[in-house]
Amino acid sequence: MVKRDVSATVDGTERFAEAGQYLDMVNDKDFIAQLPRDAWEDRCSIDPMLAVLYFCIYMLVCVFIMLQLVVGVIVDNIEQAENQDQMAITQVGVWSCLLPKLYTDLKLARICREPRPGGHRP
């Protein structure tokens, strides 16, 4: 980044850079070489490979976290299924104690006592 307004001659042409303008280290290297050191500041990272390394580590951590979540959900479901199998009283047993005479039996008995529908012929 250019700190102050500067101008320099590159390949026989006069170039001007305003304060706050960003220069590319690859495309503007000849222009940067002509500038005084106190006129610009290098804000690029030390090594571009650090960005690649950071991205790879970030992706590995994200994949590890997602894998842990999936494994955790599967293990939790297996534990719940085992707990239901090991229960002393099942859900069917509880309902049979709470409702000694189920309503479904009453409805079936009532349907059996009803005469056939009017449009039905045997």
N, C-alpha and C positions, 0 to 999 in steps of 0.2 A: 504494500500500500504506500502510495506517495504521501509524504508528510507535508510538503510545501510545493508550491508551483515551481516547476523546473522545465528546462528545455535542453535538448541535446541533439547533436548531429549524428545520424545513423545512416550509413551508406550514401552520404551526400545529400540527405534530406533532413530538414529541421523538424524535430518532433517535440510536441509540447504535452506535458502532463499536469493536471490540476491536483491540488491537495485533496486527498481522499479517494483518488482513483486507484483501482486495483490493477496490477500488472501481472501477466502470466509469466511464470518462470521459464517456460519453454518457448513460447512465441515471441516474448519481449526480452529475451536474454541479452541481445546486443544493445538495446536501449538501456536496460538496467546496468549494464557494464559501464556505460558512459555517465551515469548519474553519480553524484557524490554520495558517500555512504550515509551521511546524516539526512539525506533528502528522501530516503525510502526505508521501509521496514518490512522485513520478511515475516509474514504471519502464517506461513505454511507449516505443516507439521515437520518434524525432524526427518521422518522417513514415511513415504506413502505406503509402505508395506505394513505399517502399524494399523492403518485403516482396515486392511485385509485381515490381519490377525485379530483385530477387535471384532470384526464381523463374524469370523469363524467361531470365536469363543462365545459371542452372543448367541449365535444359532445353536451351538452345542448346549448351552445352559437352557435355552428355551425348549429344545427337544427333550432334555433330561427332565425338566419340570412337567411337561405334558405327558411324558412316559410315566412319571411317578403318579400323576393324577389318574391316568387310565388304570394302572395297576392297583391303585388304592380303591377305586370304585369296584373293580372286579373282586378284590379280596373282601371288601365290605359286603358285597352281595352274597358271596360264598358263606361268610360268617352268619349272615342273617338267615340264609337257607338252613344251615346246620342248627341254628338256635331254634327254628320253628320245628325241625324234625325231632329235636331232643326235648321239646316241651312235654311236661307230664300230662297236661290237659290240652287236647286239640280244640280247634275252633268248633268243629262239629259237636264235640262233647259238651262244650259250654252252651251252645244253642239248644241242644237236646235237654239240658238241665233247666234252662230258662223257660223254654216253651215245651212242656211235656206233650201237649197235643198240638201239632203243627197245623197252621191254617191251611196249608196245601191239602191235607187230608180232608178237611171240611169242605173245601171247594170241590174236590173230586167226588165226594159223596153226594153233594147237592146236584152236580151235573148228571150223575148216574140216575138220580130220582126224577129228573125232568123228562117230560115226554119228548118224542122226536120232533124236530122242526116241522112246520106245516107243509113245506114243499118237498119233504123227503118221503119217498116211497120205497119200501123194501123189495 
